[in-house]
Amino acid sequence: MKKLAAIYCQLVGIAESLAPIIPPLVLRLILAWEFGEAGFEKLHGPNWFTDITFPFPFNLLPASVSWNISIFFETVGAAAILLGFATRFFTVSLMILTVVAIASVHWPEHWSTVSELLKGYRIVDEDGDGLGNYKLPLLYLVMFLPLLFGGAGKWSLDYWLMQRCCKKE
């Protein structure tokens, strides 16, 4: 039993030593892939924002400006998050973009009870039933939280810059 406990402790020690490296790296890779893919689709496709009603204050901007802002943050932000550069800034930027997307596109058209609202917690193609489909963007928001509060991790430009520029004396 002591050997088993010692092996367990060694494995936990290894996992804890990898915690500042692997989880933030995996989150950065998947989020960069998802947002980069969306940005490149917008970059090479037609502006479908003209058909969307954005919530205040985002409705004050012309659709073309919103389109270009989303392309910028989804492509440049994805690259920055991939490299772990200015991670918290781009995390907040992409979180705001995601909240606007939920409010503009993914939220149910009409709901008056929590049970009606929860019907939109799903991943579906546009089917026109008005129930919404905010599950995936909500998952992205949750995935951004460790990057926002914990940073990009040890395998990042942010970490490298902090080691070089902010050394404690």
C-alpha angles and dihedrals in degrees: 000000000000091000091051091050090049092051090048091051091049091051092048089049091052092047091049092049090052094045095090090049115035107039097049090043092052091047091049092049096050095042092047090050094049098044094038091053091050091048094050091048089054092044092056099033140068122282104259092171089090088076095052130090107218122206121248127307092020091058088068090073123077114253091247091057092048089048092053093044091053091047090051096049095041094050105030091034091051091051092047092048090047090055093038092240120147084348098167093049094050091041091057090044093052091043090056090047089051094049089051089049091051092049094044105037115004104044119096114266093230132006135157103173134047090243090057090048092051091057086074092059092100143093112243139142115251105291099162097235093124094230094116132225110234100143098100097045089046089053089051090054091052091047090054093056097080090049092049096049102026102033131226097308133239096303096065142093089242090060092044092050092047090053092050102037107030104042113157114234 
